[in-house]
Amino acid sequence: MENEPRKGKIMNLSDEQNAFLLDVAKLIEYIYNRDSGVLVTGGELFRTQEQQQIYFSEGKSKTSNSNHLRRLAIDLNFIINGLLVSDKGTLQPYGDYWESLNPLNRWGGNFSNLADTDHFERNV
């Protein structure tokens, strides 16, 4: 793909953000091609340091250094039959596909300290 960073190139933050969003587009396309009954909507992409501190203090996040701060994480909403779904078993194929796209991609459903099934990130 023309916009994909070249292999072996050292990437700056903008390059990483671009590669991350290209993978998000691939993930959404994969979901729609695999399961036509799933509606995907966007959740949180960017988060301020202040908002991150609120989530951290409320226990909604286990870190004060989220990849959302660098626009390298996105929360997606999965709607099936009109219901918001966050069940790990249902979303596992999407998490597996996400992680297969790039070794830096991590799915929140596989986090050991806090299952976060709507969270997709690039950990650089």
C-alpha positions as CSV (number, residue, x, y, z in Angstrom):
1,M,0.0,0.0,0.0
2,E,1.4,3.4,-0.9
3,N,0.8,5.1,2.4
4,E,2.3,2.3,4.5
5,P,5.7,3.0,6.1
6,R,8.6,1.2,4.5
7,K,10.0,-1.8,6.4
8,G,13.2,-1.0,8.3
9,K,12.4,2.8,8.4
10,I,12.6,4.5,11.7
11,M,9.2,6.0,12.2
12,N,8.4,9.2,14.1
13,L,5.1,9.6,16.0
14,S,3.2,10.8,12.9
15,D,4.3,7.8,11.0
16,E,3.3,5.5,13.8
17,Q,-0.1,7.2,14.1
18,N,-0.6,6.8,10.3
19,A,0.4,3.1,10.4
20,F,-1.9,2.6,13.5
21,L,-4.9,4.1,11.7
22,L,-4.3,2.0,8.6
23,D,-4.4,-1.1,10.8
24,V,-7.6,0.2,12.4
25,A,-9.1,0.6,8.9
26,K,-8.0,-3.0,8.1
27,L,-9.6,-4.2,11.3
28,I,-12.9,-2.6,10.6
29,E,-13.0,-3.9,7.1
30,Y,-12.2,-7.4,8.4
31,I,-15.0,-7.2,10.9
32,Y,-17.5,-6.1,8.3
33,N,-16.4,-8.8,5.8
34,R,-16.5,-11.5,8.5
35,D,-19.6,-10.6,10.4
36,S,-22.1,-8.5,8.5
37,G,-24.4,-8.2,11.5
38,V,-21.8,-6.3,13.6
39,L,-22.0,-2.5,13.7
40,V,-18.7,-0.8,14.7
41,T,-18.7,2.7,16.0
42,G,-15.8,4.8,17.2
43,G,-15.1,5.4,20.8
44,E,-12.2,7.2,22.3
45,L,-9.0,7.8,20.3
46,F,-7.3,10.8,21.9
47,R,-7.3,11.4,25.6
48,T,-5.8,14.4,27.5
49,Q,-3.5,13.9,30.5
50,E,-6.2,15.2,32.8
51,Q,-8.7,12.7,31.5
52,Q,-6.2,9.9,31.8
53,Q,-5.6,10.9,35.5
54,I,-9.3,10.7,36.1
55,Y,-9.6,7.2,34.6
56,F,-6.5,6.1,36.6
57,S,-7.8,7.4,39.9
58,E,-11.2,5.8,39.2
59,G,-9.6,2.4,38.4
60,K,-10.8,2.5,34.8
61,S,-7.1,2.5,33.7
62,K,-4.1,0.8,35.2
63,T,-1.6,3.3,33.8
64,S,-1.1,7.1,33.8
65,N,0.8,6.7,30.4
66,S,-1.9,5.4,28.1
67,N,-1.3,5.1,24.4
68,H,-4.5,7.2,23.9
69,L,-2.3,10.2,25.0
70,R,-0.3,9.7,21.7
71,R,-3.3,8.8,19.5
72,L,-2.0,5.2,19.3
73,A,-5.0,3.6,20.9
74,I,-8.7,3.5,20.1
75,D,-11.7,2.1,21.8
76,L,-14.3,0.7,19.5
77,N,-18.0,0.0,20.2
78,F,-19.4,-3.3,18.9
79,I,-23.1,-3.4,18.4
80,I,-24.8,-6.8,17.6
81,N,-28.5,-7.1,17.3
82,G,-28.9,-3.6,18.8
83,L,-26.9,-4.4,21.9
84,L,-23.4,-3.1,22.9
85,V,-21.2,-6.2,23.2
86,S,-18.0,-6.4,25.2
87,D,-17.8,-10.2,25.7
88,K,-14.3,-11.4,25.3
89,G,-15.4,-14.7,23.6
90,T,-17.4,-12.8,21.0
91,L,-14.7,-10.2,20.3
92,Q,-11.7,-12.6,20.5
93,P,-11.5,-13.1,16.7
94,Y,-11.2,-9.4,16.2
95,G,-8.5,-9.1,18.8
96,D,-6.6,-12.0,17.3
97,Y,-6.8,-10.4,13.8
98,W,-5.6,-7.0,15.3
99,E,-2.6,-8.6,16.9
100,S,-1.8,-10.5,13.6
101,L,-1.5,-7.2,11.7
102,N,1.6,-6.0,13.4
103,P,3.8,-7.3,16.3
104,L,3.3,-3.9,18.0
105,N,-0.5,-4.2,18.1
106,R,-2.1,-5.2,21.3
107,W,-5.7,-6.0,22.1
108,G,-7.0,-5.0,25.5
109,G,-9.0,-8.3,25.8
110,N,-5.7,-10.0,26.3
111,F,-4.4,-7.7,29.0
112,S,-3.6,-9.6,32.2
113,N,-4.3,-6.8,34.7
114,L,-7.6,-5.4,33.2
115,A,-9.6,-6.9,30.4
116,D,-10.5,-4.0,28.1
117,T,-12.1,-5.7,25.1
118,D,-13.0,-2.5,23.2
119,H,-9.3,-1.3,23.3
120,F,-6.9,-1.6,20.4
121,E,-3.5,-0.1,20.6
122,R,0.0,0.1,19.0
123,N,2.6,-0.3,21.8
124,V,5.7,1.6,20.6
